């Protein structure tokens, strides 16, 4: 790698040269060779804290280690294999040094670096600089499946120095990867979908899995409206419809569709067939209203691992309003602008109000941020913290219900443990008693930046997500020494006897790594809140897991012991 710096002639020039530099080219403003030879150049080696032996060894081999402060004449520079280029150049006072890259260094595993995602410029914010060090600059590539993704994704990649590639040198694959791609993924590569993501991402699947857990925990899982898959439950539903009170409403939806397509409200009289493409759901007819309008919440949820389970919820999100005042009159049940809160539906409405910088206008807008929503709740005397706590509860219980399915598919497709992450969009409706209802879980939630509000929230969301997941800034050697091995079943009963003194003997490297990954992610949260593993609630949610898992239990034991096993 070559560094270019410019110096002015006949001056003592200080050059900050990161350790990563393998060749230093001094461009002098001198007008002649003789002038430049009089230069004294002071090279200060900027020493990033590199604790990794193999890297240091590599630099020593290339004779690139300087003492902390090193004054070099041209002769010394030449001896040190540094080229002095005295060709005539345009005068310039700038020093451009771009050969090293800031990376996040794990405080638990100093040899592990992950890619630092600075916030894109439009956010005008700076991410925490804690644990950042300089490293050799390497090309960073992402690969895309299908169409060019949303701007927020591109700008997050761009800010971190990523380039698009169509080859196999990618660190991150954005899109739905083929089975072959998944099978061949290297340990350091990541992709944004779990193979089993559709086990919750389709409306019928979500109900199938949640209703199973709901049978076991009817009160605790009473947050998804009763659903009937017309293919299987048609007759049972017709029986229920028959005996329901006169004005009862249901909502009929395609099992696998989005954006309000094909959705309509039905009552006791609506004609229905056992059409396998549809389901029917109890209609939540008493939504909480703001200014008489129905709304729902888009909540962003990130899963970075299934075993152990790691779930995060974003602190901001969107509130989508209907555009006609709420009404339950039978003559209004066909009015989509009253009953559906989808942005794609309501943006067609003549009453749709786009987001506005002007606060007075923004209050009337058809889309809000969660921040604005919380302010409104405060104004209504509602404790938003309690409400959002119950939303977190819905989110976490849903993820726990999906865990066995996701894990099953995950184990079958990839050799390694840490290849996947998934950003889900949960649609939550709040009723007038302030109870959250889960309507749907979206795989690939819209990341379209239709307004400034969308752009702000989604750009920060994606940048935070990519920073949190920890894309390893690898160098082949380190990965070559990793032993590829599949996870094996461990004796879960042993965990009780593990403590700070014996854990290094009792757990293997894989156990230790997954545990540390959980701790590392907690240091890269940005605006995400960790729902699981969270020492406040580990025991509370333990009962909902279908099977106890070794790594979940191990982390639980670590927290239980006062988190003092690892520095
Ligand atoms: P889509 O995937 O097509 O957006 P959703 O399940 O999110 O389908 O439903 C679309 C809209 O319909 C929701 O945003 C909400 O406003 C309304 N809705 C859906 N299910 C219910 C329900 N059970 N009760 C009340 N309103 C609902």
Boltz pocket constraint, residues with backbone or C-beta under 6 A from the ligand:
constraints:
  - pocket:
      binder: B
      contacts: [[A, 225], [A, 251], [A, 253], [A, 257], [A, 258], [A, 259], [A, 260], [A, 261], [A, 263], [A, 281], [A, 282], [A, 283], [A, 284], [A, 285], [A, 295], [A, 296], [A, 339], [A, 340], [A, 341], [A, 342], [A, 427], [A, 429], [A, 439], [A, 440]]
      max_distance: 6.0
